[in-house]
Amino acid sequence: MALQCGIIGITNVGKTTIFNSISNTKAEATAFAFSTNKSNVGMISVPDPRLHALEKLQPTERLIPTSVEIVDIPGLTKGANKGEGVGNSFLSDIRNTDALIHVVRCFDSEDLPHIDGSVNPVRDIETIDLELQVKDLESVEKKMQKLDKLIRVGDKEAKRGLEVLKVYKDHLENFQNARTAPVDEEDRKWIADLSLLTVKPVLYVCNVDESSANDGNAYVEAVRAAVSGGDAEVLVIAGALEAEIAELEDIDDRMVFLQDAGLTEPGVNKLIRSAYSLLNLETFFTVGPKEIRAWTIRKGATAPQAAGVIHSDLERGFIRAEVMAYDDFIQYGSETAVKNAGKFRVEGKSYLVKDGDILHIRFNV
């Protein structure tokens, strides 16, 4: 499932350090602004303790977690929409993503100067938002011009589209993001082809120093206050600490490191799970002696669509899905016991797969 989460932010906030902590791809992190001319792309495995719980009941040769593609987009600055810094090319990279992780700097460091001369995460958020809003405004105004021409030749439906786009235009001109525009869900179809930058769901990550990893700091509180009006989640992560943890291959060494820092798990695990949720994704499982595997679907996917994630032939020849809920399988301990308890189900093409479902697909091609 080709879904991307983009990591964005002002230059020198620690985006690449966090990217390296969660991705299978390692990128160079430097203290120099605009030191790279391309986005870094990697895959992240989504930590899911349910896989290990399933293995205890069904011994298997391998466990395969689900994954999400993540893109580390080089730092932006004021004037990016006009080509300043790394400019428009990276705004295009943002357009291709499905959700955004906005990293903000919430730590002081003499060794890493801030491009604007001082640490102010709320100002940084406003800077990025403005750059994205300007590009969105351009897109909305271009479409308004097209609809205006259609209205002149008698297209009645285009008139409604122009009214909706006027709402977006006014919203963006008031320095608000498209995702919060007061528009009915069905009217959002008028911007569906624009891939607006500020309509994407966003998760804010406050990159702090090690001493603030547990409780945050004044910078973090300022960020929370600034975004409190929306439904965006705010996470606190000590990027440099996470990078050190990620370098340790031994699990026990990692746990000792975490305990010394007062943490119960790597902060990036929370980030990965939040990013997965941000993309509106859920997980179903296939369970057997060869492998236990987690699969990714969008919320609301039908059983045939879930089958298609495994293989296109399974969707094309779908007959039925044999379904157990994860909680039922853990409670009763085996497929036979789940059947005896009356919790085993056979579902057809209209069944909406739920997070944690264990599926066996019957098909014929």
Protein Blocks (a to p, Z undefined) as FASTA:
>chain_A
ZZddddeddehiommmmmmmmmcbdcdddfbehibcbdcddddddddfklmmmmmmmgcf
bdcdddddddddddddehklnopajljmlmmmmmmpmbdcddddfbdcfklccfklpacf
klmmmmmmmmmmmmmmmmmmmmmmmmmmmmmnopaklmmmmmmmmmmmmmmmnopafklp
ccdfklmmmmmmnopaklpccdddddddfklmmnopfklmmmmmmmmmmmcdcddddfkl
mmmmmmpmblklmmmmmmmnopabdfklmmmmmmmmmnopacdddddfkbccdddddehi
afklmmmmmpmklmmmocbdcdddfklmmmnopaklmmmnopaccddfklccdehiacdd
dddZZ
